[in-house]
Amino acid sequence: MDSFITIRFKRKTAKRFQEFSKKHFKTHTETMEAILDFFFYNEISPKEKLGPTGRTIEAKLLKRINAVIAIMRDVEKTQTKPTVAMIQSLFETEQPSKKPLIVEKKYAEEKKEVRFREKQNLNNEV
């Protein structure tokens, strides 16, 4: 059987450690070994910061994803849809319906009177 040693901690720290230990491990010894192994294997110090947390990274990613979605929607509205419509109109094979020309009324009626006539010589001389 292993022997135990007493280590002195402040009450507040000891309570936090006990709560953590009960939540994650069976004994306080296992908890302390896991904590020490974590820092040893990952070659980090408990005093250094590991950077942003998972929640902050997720929030930043969601903001960027929403920005990309907004950009894609804008591109679709301003570029893709109009371009597709123009290309489709170029490839349509329907013949335009032949509509009669719209002619002004005064030109549409037949003119009975001739505007210019040859001068008629009453004496029939050429």
OpenMM code with the backbone's topology and positions (N, CA, C; nanometers):
from openmm import Vec3, app, unit

residues = "MET ASP SER PHE ILE THR ILE ARG PHE LYS ARG LYS THR ALA LYS ARG PHE GLN GLU PHE SER LYS LYS HIS PHE LYS THR HIS THR GLU THR MET GLU ALA ILE LEU ASP PHE PHE PHE TYR ASN GLU ILE SER PRO LYS GLU LYS LEU GLY PRO THR GLY ARG THR ILE GLU ALA LYS LEU LEU LYS ARG ILE ASN ALA VAL ILE ALA ILE MET ARG ASP VAL GLU LYS THR GLN THR LYS PRO THR VAL ALA MET ILE GLN SER LEU PHE GLU THR GLU GLN PRO SER LYS LYS PRO LEU ILE VAL GLU LYS LYS TYR ALA GLU GLU LYS LYS GLU VAL ARG PHE ARG GLU LYS GLN ASN LEU ASN ASN GLU VAL".split()
positions = [
    Vec3(0.0834, -0.1167, 0.0000),
    Vec3(0.0000, 0.0000, 0.0000),
    Vec3(0.0889, 0.1245, 0.0000),
    Vec3(0.0463, 0.2225, -0.0828),
    Vec3(0.1235, 0.3463, -0.0919),
    Vec3(0.0999, 0.4316, 0.0318),
    Vec3(0.2014, 0.5069, 0.0647),
    Vec3(0.1863, 0.5970, 0.1792),
    Vec3(0.1339, 0.7314, 0.1299),
    Vec3(0.0710, 0.8054, 0.2190),
    Vec3(0.0156, 0.9356, 0.1854),
    Vec3(0.0987, 1.0445, 0.2482),
    Vec3(0.0895, 1.1630, 0.1875),
    Vec3(0.1593, 1.2788, 0.2415),
    Vec3(0.0580, 1.3923, 0.2507),
    Vec3(0.0774, 1.4803, 0.3395),
    Vec3(-0.0131, 1.5924, 0.3563),
    Vec3(0.0441, 1.7135, 0.2843),
    Vec3(-0.0433, 1.7787, 0.2061),
    Vec3(-0.0054, 1.9031, 0.1385),
    Vec3(-0.1046, 2.0087, 0.1839),
    Vec3(-0.0550, 2.1270, 0.2124),
    Vec3(-0.1423, 2.2313, 0.2627),
    Vec3(-0.1861, 2.3226, 0.1484),
    Vec3(-0.3161, 2.3436, 0.1389),
    Vec3(-0.3754, 2.4350, 0.0414),
    Vec3(-0.4677, 2.5298, 0.1152),
    Vec3(-0.4959, 2.6415, 0.0539),
    Vec3(-0.5977, 2.7300, 0.1100),
    Vec3(-0.7324, 2.6626, 0.0944),
    Vec3(-0.8262, 2.6940, 0.1839),
    Vec3(-0.9574, 2.6291, 0.1825),
    Vec3(-1.0280, 2.6446, 0.0472),
    Vec3(-1.0263, 2.7654, -0.0067),
    Vec3(-1.0949, 2.7920, -0.1332),
    Vec3(-1.0393, 2.7034, -0.2455),
    Vec3(-0.9083, 2.6933, -0.2535),
    Vec3(-0.8443, 2.6112, -0.3560),
    Vec3(-0.8721, 2.4639, -0.3318),
    Vec3(-0.8679, 2.4198, -0.2072),
    Vec3(-0.8945, 2.2795, -0.1746),
    Vec3(-1.0378, 2.2415, -0.2118),
    Vec3(-1.1333, 2.3306, -0.1860),
    Vec3(-1.2739, 2.3035, -0.2215),
    Vec3(-1.2901, 2.2920, -0.3732),
    Vec3(-1.2272, 2.3829, -0.4467),
    Vec3(-1.2344, 2.3757, -0.5941),
    Vec3(-1.1763, 2.2443, -0.6445),
    Vec3(-1.0618, 2.2048, -0.5879),
    Vec3(-0.9982, 2.0803, -0.6305),
    Vec3(-1.0877, 1.9602, -0.5979),
    Vec3(-1.1491, 1.9578, -0.4809),
    Vec3(-1.2356, 1.8464, -0.4428),
    Vec3(-1.3563, 1.8364, -0.5361),
    Vec3(-1.4181, 1.9504, -0.5705),
    Vec3(-1.5326, 1.9496, -0.6619),
    Vec3(-1.4912, 1.8981, -0.7999),
    Vec3(-1.3776, 1.9470, -0.8475),
    Vec3(-1.3272, 1.9023, -0.9773),
    Vec3(-1.2977, 1.7523, -0.9744),
    Vec3(-1.2350, 1.7074, -0.8688),
    Vec3(-1.1970, 1.5673, -0.8546),
    Vec3(-1.3197, 1.4764, -0.8511),
    Vec3(-1.4220, 1.5140, -0.7758),
    Vec3(-1.5444, 1.4333, -0.7675),
    Vec3(-1.6155, 1.4257, -0.9022),
    Vec3(-1.6091, 1.5357, -0.9755),
    Vec3(-1.6792, 1.5429, -1.1035),
    Vec3(-1.6121, 1.4565, -1.2112),
    Vec3(-1.4788, 1.4494, -1.2112),
    Vec3(-1.4077, 1.3856, -1.3225),
    Vec3(-1.3358, 1.2542, -1.2880),
    Vec3(-1.2999, 1.2321, -1.1650),
    Vec3(-1.2203, 1.1142, -1.1308),
    Vec3(-1.2750, 1.0479, -1.0045),
    Vec3(-1.2203, 0.9291, -0.9765),
    Vec3(-1.2631, 0.8551, -0.8565),
    Vec3(-1.1942, 0.9054, -0.7305),
    Vec3(-1.0644, 0.9322, -0.7415),
    Vec3(-0.9892, 0.9747, -0.6224),
    Vec3(-0.9134, 1.1035, -0.6513),
    Vec3(-0.8697, 1.1673, -0.5444),
    Vec3(-0.7912, 1.2887, -0.5588),
    Vec3(-0.6544, 1.2576, -0.6187),
    Vec3(-0.6014, 1.1415, -0.5890),
    Vec3(-0.4715, 1.1022, -0.6427),
    Vec3(-0.4780, 1.0887, -0.7951),
    Vec3(-0.5819, 1.0238, -0.8462),
    Vec3(-0.5986, 1.0105, -0.9919),
    Vec3(-0.6118, 1.1478, -1.0569),
    Vec3(-0.6833, 1.2361, -0.9929),
    Vec3(-0.7014, 1.3712, -1.0466),
    Vec3(-0.5670, 1.4416, -1.0585),
    Vec3(-0.4898, 1.4391, -0.9541),
    Vec3(-0.3614, 1.5076, -0.9546),
    Vec3(-0.2665, 1.4453, -1.0565),
    Vec3(-0.2652, 1.3150, -1.0685),
    Vec3(-0.1808, 1.2485, -1.1682),
    Vec3(-0.2219, 1.2889, -1.3098),
    Vec3(-0.3516, 1.2947, -1.3366),
    Vec3(-0.3987, 1.3324, -1.4699),
    Vec3(-0.3598, 1.4764, -1.5026),
    Vec3(-0.3716, 1.5645, -1.4049),
    Vec3(-0.3345, 1.7044, -1.4264),
    Vec3(-0.1853, 1.7164, -1.4556),
    Vec3(-0.1036, 1.6504, -1.3754),
    Vec3(0.0415, 1.6576, -1.3970),
    Vec3(0.0813, 1.5951, -1.5302),
    Vec3(0.0200, 1.4799, -1.5655),
    Vec3(0.0500, 1.4159, -1.6946),
    Vec3(0.0125, 1.5062, -1.8117),
    Vec3(-0.1009, 1.5736, -1.7993),
    Vec3(-0.1453, 1.6634, -1.9073),
    Vec3(-0.0399, 1.7703, -1.9355),
    Vec3(0.0071, 1.8357, -1.8311),
    Vec3(0.1065, 1.9412, -1.8507),
    Vec3(0.2405, 1.8855, -1.8961),
    Vec3(0.2779, 1.7661, -1.8488),
    Vec3(0.4050, 1.7062, -1.8873),
    Vec3(0.4028, 1.6633, -2.0342),
    Vec3(0.3008, 1.5900, -2.0778),
    Vec3(0.2949, 1.5380, -2.2144),
    Vec3(0.2742, 1.6473, -2.3189),
    Vec3(0.1989, 1.7503, -2.2833),
    Vec3(0.1725, 1.8580, -2.3789),
    Vec3(0.2790, 1.9677, -2.3746),
    Vec3(0.3739, 1.9518, -2.2845),
    Vec3(0.4855, 2.0444, -2.2717),
    Vec3(0.4392, 2.1894, -2.2633),
    Vec3(0.3438, 2.2122, -2.1751),
    Vec3(0.2964, 2.3477, -2.1524),
    Vec3(0.3024, 2.3772, -2.0031),
    Vec3(0.2993, 2.5052, -1.9749),
    Vec3(0.3017, 2.5488, -1.8364),
    Vec3(0.1606, 2.5907, -1.7968),
    Vec3(0.1187, 2.5665, -1.6737),
    Vec3(-0.0140, 2.6103, -1.6318),
    Vec3(-0.0271, 2.7621, -1.6284),
    Vec3(0.0842, 2.8327, -1.6338),
    Vec3(0.0806, 2.9787, -1.6289),
    Vec3(0.0574, 3.0423, -1.7659),
    Vec3(0.0851, 2.9699, -1.8740),
    Vec3(0.0706, 3.0309, -2.0058),
    Vec3(-0.0719, 3.0123, -2.0597),
    Vec3(-0.1127, 3.1096, -2.1408),
    Vec3(-0.2463, 3.1064, -2.2009),
    Vec3(-0.2423, 3.0203, -2.3272),
    Vec3(-0.3508, 2.9455, -2.3496),
    Vec3(-0.3568, 2.8590, -2.4677),
    Vec3(-0.4232, 2.9277, -2.5861),
    Vec3(-0.4649, 3.0506, -2.5695),
    Vec3(-0.5278, 3.1221, -2.6791),
    Vec3(-0.6781, 3.1272, -2.6597),
    Vec3(-0.7502, 3.1600, -2.7664),
    Vec3(-0.8951, 3.1738, -2.7545),
    Vec3(-0.9618, 3.0386, -2.7266),
    Vec3(-1.0728, 3.0444, -2.6602),
    Vec3(-1.1451, 2.9216, -2.6279),
    Vec3(-1.2261, 2.8759, -2.7484),
    Vec3(-1.2792, 2.7575, -2.7374),
    Vec3(-1.3601, 2.7023, -2.8462),
    Vec3(-1.4830, 2.7862, -2.8758),
    Vec3(-1.5424, 2.8440, -2.7726),
    Vec3(-1.6629, 2.9251, -2.7924),
    Vec3(-1.6323, 3.0520, -2.8706),
    Vec3(-1.5213, 3.1176, -2.8382),
    Vec3(-1.4884, 3.2408, -2.9097),
    Vec3(-1.4510, 3.2105, -3.0546),
    Vec3(-1.3819, 3.1010, -3.0767),
    Vec3(-1.3470, 3.0620, -3.2138),
    Vec3(-1.4746, 3.0320, -3.2926),
    Vec3(-1.5674, 2.9607, -3.2314),
    Vec3(-1.6938, 2.9272, -3.2982),
    Vec3(-1.7723, 3.0534, -3.3324),
    Vec3(-1.7776, 3.1480, -3.2397),
    Vec3(-1.8497, 3.2729, -3.2654),
    Vec3(-1.7880, 3.3497, -3.3820),
    Vec3(-1.6549, 3.3542, -3.3857),
    Vec3(-1.5881, 3.4236, -3.4962),
    Vec3(-1.6136, 3.3538, -3.6288),
    Vec3(-1.6097, 3.2208, -3.6289),
    Vec3(-1.6369, 3.1457, -3.7516),
    Vec3(-1.7787, 3.1686, -3.8003),
    Vec3(-1.8747, 3.1690, -3.7087),
    Vec3(-2.0138, 3.1924, -3.7483),
    Vec3(-2.0306, 3.3308, -3.8102),
    Vec3(-1.9634, 3.4314, -3.7542),
    Vec3(-1.9705, 3.5655, -3.8119),
    Vec3(-1.9142, 3.5667, -3.9531),
    Vec3(-1.8000, 3.5001, -3.9729),
    Vec3(-1.7385, 3.4976, -4.1058),
    Vec3(-1.8247, 3.4201, -4.2052),
    Vec3(-1.8843, 3.3103, -4.1584),
    Vec3(-1.9708, 3.2320, -4.2469),
    Vec3(-2.0912, 3.3145, -4.2892),
    Vec3(-2.1502, 3.3879, -4.1952),
    Vec3(-2.2640, 3.4735, -4.2291),
    Vec3(-2.2233, 3.5820, -4.3280),
    Vec3(-2.1034, 3.6361, -4.3128),
    Vec3(-2.0547, 3.7375, -4.4064),
    Vec3(-2.0354, 3.6779, -4.5454),
    Vec3(-1.9822, 3.5573, -4.5537),
    Vec3(-1.9625, 3.4910, -4.6831),
    Vec3(-2.0972, 3.4628, -4.7490),
    Vec3(-2.1949, 3.4192, -4.6719),
    Vec3(-2.3288, 3.3936, -4.7257),
    Vec3(-2.3883, 3.5223, -4.7821),
    Vec3(-2.3729, 3.6327, -4.7098),
    Vec3(-2.4243, 3.7611, -4.7579),
    Vec3(-2.3564, 3.8023, -4.8882),
    Vec3(-2.2263, 3.7807, -4.8983),
    Vec3(-2.1535, 3.8141, -5.0215),
    Vec3(-2.2030, 3.7281, -5.1368),
    Vec3(-2.2225, 3.5985, -5.1119),
    Vec3(-2.2688, 3.5093, -5.2187),
    Vec3(-2.4090, 3.5476, -5.2661),
    Vec3(-2.4964, 3.5855, -5.1745),
    Vec3(-2.6316, 3.6279, -5.2138),
    Vec3(-2.6256, 3.7545, -5.2980),
    Vec3(-2.5392, 3.8476, -5.2600),
    Vec3(-2.5255, 3.9710, -5.3353),
    Vec3(-2.4734, 3.9430, -5.4756),
    Vec3(-2.3740, 3.8554, -5.4864),
    Vec3(-2.3197, 3.8192, -5.6179),
    Vec3(-2.4282, 3.7538, -5.7027),
    Vec3(-2.5076, 3.6688, -5.6422),
    Vec3(-2.6145, 3.6017, -5.7164),
    Vec3(-2.7150, 3.7024, -5.7685),
    Vec3(-2.7535, 3.7998, -5.6867),
    Vec3(-2.8529, 3.8983, -5.7281),
    Vec3(-2.7995, 3.9917, -5.8355),
    Vec3(-2.6757, 4.0380, -5.8192),
    Vec3(-2.6239, 4.1408, -5.9087),
    Vec3(-2.5520, 4.0870, -6.0314),
    Vec3(-2.5015, 3.9635, -6.0260),
    Vec3(-2.4219, 3.9154, -6.1379),
    Vec3(-2.4769, 3.7884, -6.2014),
    Vec3(-2.5021, 3.6887, -6.1215),
    Vec3(-2.5365, 3.5576, -6.1769),
    Vec3(-2.6720, 3.5579, -6.2460),
    Vec3(-2.7757, 3.6024, -6.1784),
    Vec3(-2.9107, 3.5988, -6.2365),
    Vec3(-2.9223, 3.6840, -6.3627),
    Vec3(-2.8731, 3.8090, -6.3645),
    Vec3(-2.8813, 3.8860, -6.4885),
    Vec3(-2.8021, 3.8230, -6.6034),
    Vec3(-2.6865, 3.7667, -6.5727),
    Vec3(-2.6052, 3.7042, -6.6770),
    Vec3(-2.6763, 3.5829, -6.7344),
    Vec3(-2.7339, 3.5003, -6.6500),
    Vec3(-2.8075, 3.3829, -6.6967),
    Vec3(-2.9256, 3.4255, -6.7838),
    Vec3(-2.9960, 3.5288, -6.7442),
    Vec3(-3.1101, 3.5764, -6.8229),
    Vec3(-3.0654, 3.6248, -6.9600),
    Vec3(-2.9521, 3.6941, -6.9658),
    Vec3(-2.9018, 3.7429, -7.0948),
    Vec3(-2.8605, 3.6266, -7.1840),
    Vec3(-2.7936, 3.5291, -7.1284),
    Vec3(-2.7496, 3.4139, -7.2083),
    Vec3(-2.8696, 3.3342, -7.2579),
    Vec3(-2.9698, 3.3161, -7.1749),
    Vec3(-3.0903, 3.2441, -7.2182),
    Vec3(-3.1600, 3.3180, -7.3304),
    Vec3(-3.1655, 3.4498, -7.3213),
    Vec3(-3.2312, 3.5254, -7.4272),
    Vec3(-3.1542, 3.5136, -7.5585),
    Vec3(-3.0218, 3.4973, -7.5524),
    Vec3(-2.9433, 3.4808, -7.6746),
    Vec3(-2.9698, 3.3464, -7.7419),
    Vec3(-2.9942, 3.2437, -7.6616),
    Vec3(-3.0111, 3.1106, -7.7170),
    Vec3(-3.1559, 3.0736, -7.7474),
    Vec3(-3.2498, 3.1633, -7.7242),
    Vec3(-3.3890, 3.1337, -7.7575),
    Vec3(-3.4040, 3.1273, -7.9087),
    Vec3(-3.4788, 3.0278, -7.9563),
    Vec3(-3.4934, 3.0094, -8.1003),
    Vec3(-3.6297, 3.0516, -8.1522),
    Vec3(-3.7113, 3.1111, -8.0711),
    Vec3(-3.8436, 3.1533, -8.1159),
    Vec3(-3.8297, 3.2675, -8.2143),
    Vec3(-3.9113, 3.2588, -8.3199),
    Vec3(-3.9143, 3.3656, -8.4184),
    Vec3(-4.0053, 3.4766, -8.3659),
    Vec3(-3.9630, 3.5974, -8.3794),
    Vec3(-4.0514, 3.7055, -8.3342),
    Vec3(-4.1749, 3.7105, -8.4231),
    Vec3(-4.2878, 3.7368, -8.3612),
    Vec3(-4.4124, 3.7403, -8.4389),
    Vec3(-4.4081, 3.8603, -8.5325),
    Vec3(-4.4588, 3.8384, -8.6546),
    Vec3(-4.4561, 3.9449, -8.7543),
    Vec3(-4.5787, 4.0327, -8.7349),
    Vec3(-4.5544, 4.1514, -8.6953),
    Vec3(-4.6624, 4.2464, -8.6740),
    Vec3(-4.6645, 4.3415, -8.7933),
    Vec3(-4.7827, 4.3811, -8.8332),
    Vec3(-4.7880, 4.4771, -8.9446),
    Vec3(-4.7277, 4.6103, -8.8996),
    Vec3(-4.6653, 4.6755, -8.9955),
    Vec3(-4.6043, 4.8031, -8.9640),
    Vec3(-4.7122, 4.9048, -8.9324),
    Vec3(-4.6834, 4.9867, -8.8425),
    Vec3(-4.7782, 5.0924, -8.8089),
    Vec3(-4.7439, 5.2109, -8.8980),
    Vec3(-4.8401, 5.2449, -8.9836),
    Vec3(-4.8185, 5.3529, -9.0793),
    Vec3(-4.9164, 5.4640, -9.0472),
    Vec3(-4.8708, 5.5837, -9.0618),
    Vec3(-4.9565, 5.6970, -9.0325),
    Vec3(-5.0731, 5.6991, -9.1304),
    Vec3(-5.1882, 5.7388, -9.0858),
    Vec3(-5.3096, 5.7309, -9.1663),
    Vec3(-5.2989, 5.8057, -9.2982),
    Vec3(-5.2468, 5.9241, -9.2982),
    Vec3(-5.2464, 6.0038, -9.4211),
    Vec3(-5.1604, 5.9398, -9.5297),
    Vec3(-5.0593, 5.8574, -9.4899),
    Vec3(-4.9779, 5.7894, -9.5900),
    Vec3(-5.0360, 5.6533, -9.6253),
    Vec3(-5.1177, 5.6000, -9.5415),
    Vec3(-5.1735, 5.4690, -9.5659),
    Vec3(-5.2816, 5.4742, -9.6727),
    Vec3(-5.3553, 5.5837, -9.6810),
    Vec3(-5.4609, 5.5944, -9.7814),
    Vec3(-5.3978, 5.6165, -9.9186),
    Vec3(-5.4638, 5.5598, -10.0160),
    Vec3(-5.4141, 5.5789, -10.1522),
    Vec3(-5.4477, 5.7197, -10.1970),
    Vec3(-5.3527, 5.7810, -10.2572),
    Vec3(-5.3760, 5.9155, -10.3055),
    Vec3(-5.4286, 5.9071, -10.4476),
    Vec3(-5.5379, 5.9639, -10.4659),
    Vec3(-5.6003, 5.9601, -10.5984),
    Vec3(-5.5451, 6.0702, -10.6877),
    Vec3(-5.5068, 6.1752, -10.6274),
    Vec3(-5.4575, 6.2871, -10.7053),
    Vec3(-5.3069, 6.2760, -10.7218),
    Vec3(-5.2592, 6.2963, -10.8395),
    Vec3(-5.1178, 6.2907, -10.8689),
    Vec3(-5.0597, 6.4295, -10.8433),
    Vec3(-4.9479, 6.4333, -10.7807),
    Vec3(-4.8900, 6.5629, -10.7462),
    Vec3(-4.8229, 6.6310, -10.8653),
    Vec3(-4.7535, 6.5527, -10.9429),
    Vec3(-4.6799, 6.6120, -11.0552),
    Vec3(-4.7351, 6.5567, -11.1848),
    Vec3(-4.7563, 6.6458, -11.2808),
    Vec3(-4.8052, 6.6052, -11.4125),
    Vec3(-4.7209, 6.6739, -11.5184),
    Vec3(-4.7241, 6.6108, -11.6330),
    Vec3(-4.6554, 6.6747, -11.7452),
    Vec3(-4.7398, 6.7915, -11.7925),
    Vec3(-4.6686, 6.8877, -11.8345),
    Vec3(-4.7392, 7.0037, -11.8855),
    Vec3(-4.8022, 6.9675, -12.0197),
    Vec3(-4.9238, 6.9888, -12.0291),
    Vec3(-4.9928, 6.9534, -12.1538),
    Vec3(-4.9997, 7.0761, -12.2449),
    Vec3(-4.9568, 7.0502, -12.3586),
    Vec3(-4.9575, 7.1571, -12.4581),
    Vec3(-5.0901, 7.1530, -12.5303),
    Vec3(-5.1555, 7.2596, -12.5248),
    Vec3(-5.2860, 7.2617, -12.5879),
    Vec3(-5.2757, 7.2531, -12.7410),
    Vec3(-5.1683, 7.2924, -12.7958),
    Vec3(-5.1517, 7.2903, -12.9409),
    Vec3(-5.0926, 7.1570, -12.9880),
    Vec3(-5.0632, 7.0690, -12.9035),
    Vec3(-5.0014, 6.9407, -12.9311),
    Vec3(-4.8666, 6.9543, -12.9981),
    Vec3(-4.7942, 7.0461, -12.9558),
    Vec3(-4.6593, 7.0651, -13.0070),
    Vec3(-4.5607, 7.0086, -12.9073),
    Vec3(-4.4586, 6.9528, -12.9657),
    Vec3(-4.3605, 6.8942, -12.8791),
    Vec3(-4.2456, 6.9896, -12.8585),
] * unit.nanometer
topology = app.Topology()
chain = topology.addChain("A")
for resn in residues:
    res = topology.addResidue(resn, chain)
    for name in ("N", "CA", "C"):
        topology.addAtom(name, app.Element.getBySymbol(name[0]), res)
